[in-house]
Amino acid sequence: MVSWRDEYWTSRDGLALHYRDFAGPDDRPPVLCLHGLTRNARDFEALADRLAGDWRVIVPDFRGRGLSDYDPASSRYIPPTYAADVLQLLDELAIPEAVFVGTSLGGIVTMIVAGFAPLRIAGAVLNDVGPALERAGLNRIRSYVGQTHVFADWEDAAARLSEAHSEAHPAYGHGDWLAYARRVARETERGVEFDYDMAIAQPFNAMDEKTATAADAWPLLMGLSGKPLLLLRGERSDLFSQETAERMRDSLPGAELAIVPNVGHAPDLTEPESVAAIDRLLDRVLKR
């Protein structure tokens, strides 16, 4: 893997937040990678390894994940808070715009930034997420988020995670599940545990169906209209429907929709279809 610097910034409410900074040229906007609900910066190791050198790649840990501080107030574990943290990071690094790559929750954060600060986005990848989310996927996430598990070792973690998530990644082999485990978990004195604050589940689980239905995020997307935009959808996704993906593509000039076959929520961004589509998106950013 290419090397990176571990750096930190301080949120406006006093948390030390971590990001990985992979070196790249300063004559183009950096690639800013934003992870999913229970994930962390390690999710983008392969993408950063492929792009670094040609692009500067910045990969934050949202508060409550990875090497970032946990928030003593779980009510702040919400997308608008993460969006404010990300914009503060860009401000402190004097970065006027970036190419946002947002997986799941990271895509929701990207949409919020698009709605309130669209000039900060040079282009975007929304990975298996949109303004309308399917109940089946939300219920699946609700079934595991915030539940403490202590695995005996990495082999045990890989086996248990394979049992829980094989529908999303049916082509994974044993080595893939070991790598997956090392992305989502960490070693502790007790064994191997998930690498996030279990309290992130509290705002997520407090959102009832009426609240989820009433939240209309479609207007936020208009900030991405005309920009280089890639919509990635896992063919087997239970969170991001084909209908929503096609409506987004048809509503947004400049949007490309790419389907990743035999993958659920969410593509790893290492699949051939993902790699080719991301490369096309970055070429479009350079040609703006």
The 8 nearest C-alpha neighbors of each residue, nearest first, counted from 0:
[[1, 48, 2, 44, 45, 47, 49, 3],
 [0, 2, 48, 3, 51, 21, 47, 49],
 [3, 1, 0, 21, 4, 22, 48, 20],
 [2, 4, 21, 20, 19, 5, 1, 22],
 [5, 3, 20, 19, 6, 21, 2, 18],
 [4, 6, 19, 18, 20, 3, 7, 17],
 [5, 7, 18, 17, 4, 19, 20, 8],
 [8, 6, 17, 16, 18, 15, 9, 5],
 [7, 9, 16, 15, 10, 17, 88, 6],
 [10, 8, 15, 14, 13, 16, 11, 7],
 [11, 9, 14, 13, 12, 84, 8, 15],
 [10, 12, 13, 9, 14, 84, 87, 83],
 [13, 11, 10, 14, 9, 70, 15, 84],
 [12, 14, 10, 11, 9, 15, 16, 68],
 [15, 13, 10, 9, 68, 16, 12, 70],
 [14, 16, 9, 68, 8, 67, 7, 10],
 [17, 15, 67, 7, 8, 9, 14, 68],
 [18, 16, 7, 67, 60, 66, 6, 59],
 [19, 17, 59, 58, 6, 60, 7, 5],
 [18, 20, 5, 58, 4, 57, 3, 6],
 [19, 21, 57, 4, 3, 56, 22, 18],
 [22, 20, 3, 56, 55, 51, 57, 19],
 [23, 21, 55, 52, 51, 20, 56, 3],
 [55, 22, 24, 52, 54, 53, 51, 25],
 [25, 23, 26, 54, 55, 53, 27, 52],
 [24, 26, 27, 23, 28, 55, 29, 54],
 [27, 25, 24, 28, 23, 29, 54, 55],
 [28, 26, 25, 29, 24, 285, 54, 55],
 [27, 29, 97, 96, 98, 30, 26, 25],
 [30, 28, 55, 97, 56, 54, 98, 31],
 [29, 31, 98, 56, 97, 99, 57, 55],
 [30, 32, 57, 99, 98, 58, 56, 100],
 [33, 31, 100, 58, 101, 99, 57, 30],
 [34, 32, 105, 101, 100, 102, 58, 31],
 [35, 33, 105, 102, 39, 38, 101, 32],
 [34, 36, 104, 103, 38, 102, 105, 37],
 [35, 37, 104, 38, 34, 103, 105, 199],
 [38, 36, 35, 195, 39, 144, 64, 183],
 [37, 39, 35, 183, 36, 34, 42, 64],
 [40, 38, 60, 65, 41, 34, 64, 42],
 [39, 41, 42, 60, 58, 59, 43, 34],
 [42, 40, 44, 182, 43, 39, 183, 38],
 [41, 43, 40, 44, 182, 39, 38, 34],
 [42, 44, 46, 41, 45, 47, 40, 32],
 [45, 43, 47, 41, 46, 42, 48, 40],
 [44, 46, 48, 47, 43, 49, 269, 42],
 [47, 45, 49, 43, 48, 44, 50, 268],
 [48, 46, 50, 44, 49, 51, 45, 43],
 [47, 49, 45, 46, 1, 51, 0, 50],
 [48, 50, 46, 47, 51, 45, 52, 1],
 [49, 51, 47, 54, 48, 53, 46, 52],
 [52, 50, 54, 53, 47, 48, 55, 21],
 [51, 53, 23, 54, 22, 50, 55, 24],
 [52, 54, 51, 23, 50, 24, 55, 22],
 [55, 53, 23, 51, 52, 50, 24, 29],
 [23, 54, 56, 29, 22, 21, 51, 24],
 [55, 57, 30, 21, 29, 31, 20, 54],
 [58, 56, 20, 31, 19, 30, 21, 32],
 [57, 59, 32, 19, 18, 40, 31, 56],
 [60, 58, 18, 17, 40, 61, 19, 57],
 [59, 61, 39, 40, 17, 64, 18, 65],
 [60, 62, 64, 59, 63, 81, 67, 16],
 [61, 63, 67, 64, 68, 69, 16, 60],
 [62, 64, 69, 196, 195, 68, 67, 70],
 [65, 63, 195, 62, 67, 61, 60, 39],
 [64, 66, 39, 67, 194, 60, 195, 63],
 [65, 67, 17, 64, 68, 60, 16, 63],
 [68, 66, 16, 17, 62, 65, 64, 60],
 [69, 67, 15, 63, 14, 62, 16, 70],
 [68, 70, 63, 62, 196, 71, 67, 64],
 [69, 71, 72, 63, 73, 68, 62, 14],
 [72, 70, 73, 69, 75, 74, 198, 68],
 [73, 71, 70, 74, 75, 76, 69, 198],
 [72, 74, 75, 76, 198, 71, 70, 199],
 [75, 73, 72, 76, 202, 77, 201, 199],
 [76, 74, 73, 77, 72, 80, 70, 202],
 [77, 75, 73, 74, 199, 202, 80, 78],
 [76, 78, 75, 80, 79, 81, 202, 74],
 [77, 79, 81, 80, 108, 82, 107, 76],
 [80, 78, 82, 81, 77, 83, 111, 108],
 [81, 79, 83, 78, 82, 77, 75, 84],
 [80, 82, 84, 78, 83, 79, 85, 61],
 [81, 83, 79, 85, 108, 80, 84, 78],
 [84, 82, 80, 86, 81, 85, 87, 79],
 [85, 83, 81, 87, 82, 86, 10, 80],
 [86, 84, 88, 82, 87, 83, 81, 89],
 [87, 85, 89, 83, 88, 84, 90, 82],
 [86, 88, 90, 84, 85, 89, 83, 91],
 [87, 89, 85, 91, 86, 90, 92, 84],
 [90, 88, 94, 86, 92, 87, 91, 93],
 [89, 91, 93, 87, 88, 92, 94, 86],
 [90, 92, 88, 93, 89, 87, 94, 8],
 [91, 93, 89, 94, 90, 88, 87, 95],
 [94, 92, 90, 91, 89, 95, 88, 96],
 [93, 95, 89, 92, 96, 90, 97, 91],
 [96, 94, 119, 93, 89, 97, 90, 118],
 [97, 95, 119, 120, 94, 121, 28, 118],
 [98, 96, 28, 29, 120, 121, 30, 99],
 [97, 99, 30, 122, 121, 123, 31, 120],
 [98, 100, 123, 31, 97, 32, 30, 101],
 [101, 99, 124, 32, 123, 31, 33, 125],
 [102, 100, 106, 105, 33, 125, 126, 32],
 [101, 103, 126, 105, 106, 34, 35, 104],
 [102, 104, 35, 128, 106, 105, 127, 126],
 [105, 103, 35, 107, 106, 36, 102, 108],
 [106, 104, 101, 33, 102, 34, 108, 103],
 [105, 107, 101, 109, 125, 103, 102, 104],
 [106, 108, 104, 110, 109, 105, 111, 103],
 [107, 109, 105, 111, 106, 82, 110, 78],
 [108, 110, 106, 112, 107, 111, 113, 105],
 [111, 109, 113, 107, 108, 112, 219, 220],
 [112, 110, 114, 108, 113, 109, 219, 107],
 [111, 113, 109, 116, 115, 114, 110, 82],
 [114, 112, 117, 222, 110, 111, 116, 115],
 [113, 115, 219, 111, 222, 112, 116, 110],
 [114, 116, 112, 113, 117, 111, 219, 222],
 [117, 115, 112, 113, 118, 119, 114, 120],
 [118, 116, 113, 222, 119, 120, 115, 114],
 [117, 119, 120, 116, 96, 121, 113, 95],
 [120, 118, 96, 117, 116, 95, 97, 121],
 [121, 119, 96, 97, 118, 122, 117, 98],
 [122, 120, 98, 97, 96, 119, 284, 226],
 [123, 121, 227, 98, 120, 226, 228, 284],
 [122, 124, 99, 228, 98, 100, 229, 125],
 [123, 125, 100, 229, 228, 126, 230, 101],
 [126, 124, 106, 230, 101, 128, 231, 102],
 [125, 127, 102, 231, 128, 101, 124, 103],
 [128, 126, 232, 231, 239, 265, 103, 233],
 [127, 129, 103, 239, 126, 125, 106, 102],
 [128, 130, 131, 239, 132, 243, 127, 107],
 [129, 131, 216, 217, 132, 215, 128, 107],
 [132, 130, 129, 243, 133, 239, 216, 217],
 [133, 131, 238, 239, 134, 130, 129, 128],
 [132, 134, 238, 135, 136, 239, 137, 237],
 [133, 135, 137, 136, 138, 132, 238, 237],
 [136, 134, 138, 133, 137, 237, 139, 238],
 [135, 137, 238, 237, 139, 138, 134, 133],
 [136, 138, 134, 140, 139, 135, 141, 133],
 [139, 137, 141, 135, 136, 140, 134, 142],
 [138, 140, 136, 142, 141, 137, 135, 143],
 [141, 139, 137, 142, 138, 143, 144, 136],
 [140, 142, 138, 139, 143, 144, 137, 204],
 [143, 141, 139, 140, 138, 144, 146, 137],
 [144, 142, 141, 140, 146, 145, 139, 147],
 [145, 143, 141, 146, 200, 140, 142, 37],
 [144, 146, 197, 200, 147, 143, 198, 199],
 [147, 145, 144, 143, 148, 197, 142, 200],
 [148, 146, 145, 149, 197, 193, 192, 144],
 [149, 147, 192, 150, 146, 193, 191, 156],
 [150, 148, 192, 191, 190, 151, 147, 189],
 [149, 151, 191, 156, 152, 190, 155, 148],
 [150, 152, 190, 155, 191, 149, 153, 156],
 [153, 151, 155, 154, 150, 191, 190, 156],
 [152, 154, 156, 155, 157, 191, 177, 180],
 [155, 153, 157, 156, 152, 158, 177, 151],
 [154, 156, 158, 152, 153, 157, 150, 151],
 [155, 157, 153, 159, 150, 154, 158, 160],
 [158, 156, 177, 176, 154, 160, 155, 180],
 [157, 159, 161, 155, 156, 160, 154, 162],
 [160, 158, 162, 156, 161, 157, 155, 163],
 [161, 159, 163, 157, 162, 158, 164, 156],
 [160, 162, 165, 158, 159, 164, 163, 157],
 [161, 163, 159, 160, 164, 165, 158, 157],
 [164, 162, 160, 161, 165, 159, 166, 158],
 [163, 165, 161, 166, 167, 162, 160, 168],
 [164, 166, 168, 161, 169, 167, 162, 163],
 [167, 165, 164, 169, 168, 263, 163, 262],
 [166, 168, 263, 165, 262, 164, 264, 169],
 [167, 169, 165, 262, 170, 166, 171, 263],
 [168, 170, 165, 166, 171, 167, 261, 262],
 [169, 171, 168, 172, 261, 262, 165, 167],
 [172, 170, 175, 169, 168, 176, 173, 165],
 [171, 173, 175, 174, 176, 170, 169, 177],
 [172, 174, 176, 175, 177, 171, 157, 158],
 [175, 173, 177, 176, 172, 178, 171, 179],
 [174, 176, 178, 172, 171, 177, 173, 179],
 [175, 177, 179, 157, 173, 178, 174, 180],
 [178, 176, 157, 174, 180, 179, 175, 173],
 [177, 179, 175, 181, 176, 180, 174, 182],
 [180, 178, 176, 182, 177, 181, 175, 183],
 [179, 181, 177, 183, 182, 178, 157, 184],
 [182, 180, 178, 184, 179, 183, 177, 185],
 [183, 181, 179, 41, 180, 42, 184, 178],
 [182, 184, 180, 181, 38, 193, 194, 179],
 [185, 183, 193, 194, 192, 181, 180, 182],
 [186, 184, 191, 192, 194, 193, 187, 181],
 [185, 187, 191, 190, 192, 188, 184, 189],
 [188, 186, 190, 189, 191, 185, 192, 149],
 [187, 189, 190, 186, 191, 192, 149, 185],
 [190, 188, 187, 149, 191, 186, 192, 151],
 [189, 191, 187, 151, 188, 186, 150, 149],
 [190, 192, 186, 150, 185, 149, 152, 187],
 [193, 191, 149, 184, 185, 148, 194, 186],
 [192, 194, 184, 195, 183, 185, 191, 148],
 [195, 193, 184, 185, 65, 183, 64, 192],
 [196, 194, 64, 63, 193, 197, 37, 65],
 [195, 197, 63, 198, 199, 69, 64, 194],
 [196, 198, 145, 199, 200, 195, 146, 147],
 [197, 199, 200, 196, 201, 73, 145, 76],
 [200, 198, 197, 201, 76, 196, 73, 202],
 [201, 199, 145, 203, 198, 144, 202, 204],
 [200, 202, 204, 203, 198, 199, 205, 73],
 [203, 201, 205, 204, 200, 74, 206, 199],
 [204, 202, 200, 201, 205, 206, 199, 141],
 [203, 205, 201, 206, 202, 200, 141, 207],
 [206, 204, 202, 203, 207, 201, 200, 210],
 [207, 205, 204, 203, 210, 211, 202, 208],
 [208, 206, 210, 209, 205, 211, 204, 212],
 [207, 209, 211, 210, 212, 206, 134, 213],
 [208, 210, 212, 211, 207, 213, 206, 214],
 [211, 209, 213, 207, 208, 212, 206, 214],
 [210, 212, 208, 209, 214, 213, 207, 206],
 [211, 213, 209, 210, 214, 208, 215, 131],
 [214, 212, 210, 211, 215, 209, 208, 216],
 [215, 213, 211, 212, 216, 210, 209, 130],
 [216, 214, 217, 213, 130, 218, 212, 131],
 [215, 217, 130, 219, 218, 214, 220, 131],
 [216, 218, 219, 130, 220, 215, 221, 131],
 [219, 217, 220, 216, 221, 114, 215, 222],
 [220, 218, 114, 217, 221, 216, 110, 222],
 [221, 219, 222, 218, 223, 217, 110, 114],
 [220, 222, 224, 223, 219, 218, 114, 251],
 [221, 223, 113, 117, 114, 220, 224, 219],
 [224, 222, 221, 226, 220, 113, 225, 117],
 [225, 223, 251, 221, 226, 252, 222, 253],
 [224, 226, 253, 252, 223, 227, 251, 254],
 [225, 227, 223, 224, 122, 253, 228, 121],
 [228, 226, 122, 253, 283, 284, 280, 254],
 [229, 227, 254, 123, 122, 226, 124, 253],
 [230, 228, 124, 255, 254, 256, 231, 123],
 [229, 231, 256, 125, 255, 124, 257, 126],
 [232, 230, 126, 257, 127, 258, 256, 125],
 [233, 231, 127, 258, 234, 259, 257, 126],
 [232, 234, 263, 259, 262, 236, 235, 266],
 [233, 235, 260, 259, 262, 236, 261, 258],
 [236, 234, 263, 262, 233, 261, 237, 167],
 [237, 235, 263, 264, 233, 238, 234, 239],
 [236, 238, 136, 135, 239, 235, 133, 264],
 [239, 237, 136, 133, 132, 236, 240, 137],
 [240, 238, 128, 127, 132, 236, 237, 133],
 [241, 239, 243, 242, 244, 238, 237, 133],
 [240, 242, 244, 243, 245, 239, 232, 234],
 [243, 241, 245, 240, 244, 246, 239, 247],
 [244, 242, 246, 240, 245, 241, 247, 131],
 [243, 245, 241, 247, 242, 246, 240, 248],
 [246, 244, 248, 242, 247, 243, 249, 241],
 [245, 247, 243, 249, 248, 244, 250, 242],
 [248, 246, 250, 244, 245, 249, 251, 243],
 [249, 247, 245, 254, 246, 250, 251, 244],
 [248, 250, 246, 247, 251, 245, 252, 254],
 [251, 249, 247, 248, 246, 252, 224, 245],
 [250, 252, 224, 248, 254, 249, 253, 247],
 [253, 251, 225, 224, 254, 250, 249, 248],
 [252, 254, 225, 227, 226, 228, 251, 255],
 [255, 253, 228, 248, 252, 251, 229, 227],
 [256, 254, 229, 230, 228, 248, 257, 253],
 [255, 257, 230, 231, 229, 248, 254, 258],
 [256, 258, 231, 230, 232, 255, 259, 276],
 [257, 259, 232, 234, 233, 231, 260, 256],
 [258, 260, 233, 234, 272, 232, 262, 257],
 [261, 259, 234, 262, 258, 233, 235, 272],
 [260, 262, 234, 235, 259, 263, 169, 233],
 [263, 261, 233, 235, 168, 167, 260, 234],
 [264, 262, 167, 236, 235, 233, 265, 234],
 [265, 263, 236, 167, 233, 266, 127, 237],
 [264, 266, 263, 127, 233, 267, 126, 236],
 [265, 267, 268, 233, 262, 264, 263, 259],
 [266, 268, 269, 265, 270, 42, 273, 43],
 [269, 267, 273, 266, 270, 274, 46, 45],
 [270, 268, 267, 274, 273, 271, 45, 46],
 [269, 271, 273, 272, 268, 274, 267, 259],
 [272, 270, 274, 273, 275, 269, 268, 259],
 [271, 273, 275, 270, 274, 259, 276, 257],
 [274, 272, 268, 270, 276, 271, 275, 277],
 [275, 273, 271, 277, 276, 272, 269, 270],
 [274, 276, 278, 272, 273, 277, 271, 279],
 [275, 277, 279, 273, 278, 274, 272, 280],
 [278, 276, 280, 274, 279, 275, 273, 281],
 [277, 279, 281, 275, 280, 276, 274, 282],
 [280, 278, 276, 282, 277, 281, 283, 275],
 [279, 281, 277, 283, 278, 282, 227, 276],
 [280, 282, 284, 278, 283, 279, 277, 285],
 [283, 281, 279, 285, 284, 280, 278, 286],
 [282, 284, 286, 280, 281, 285, 227, 287],
 [285, 283, 281, 282, 287, 286, 227, 122],
 [284, 286, 282, 283, 287, 281, 27, 280],
 [285, 287, 283, 284, 282, 281, 227, 280],
 [286, 284, 285, 283, 227, 226, 282, 121]]
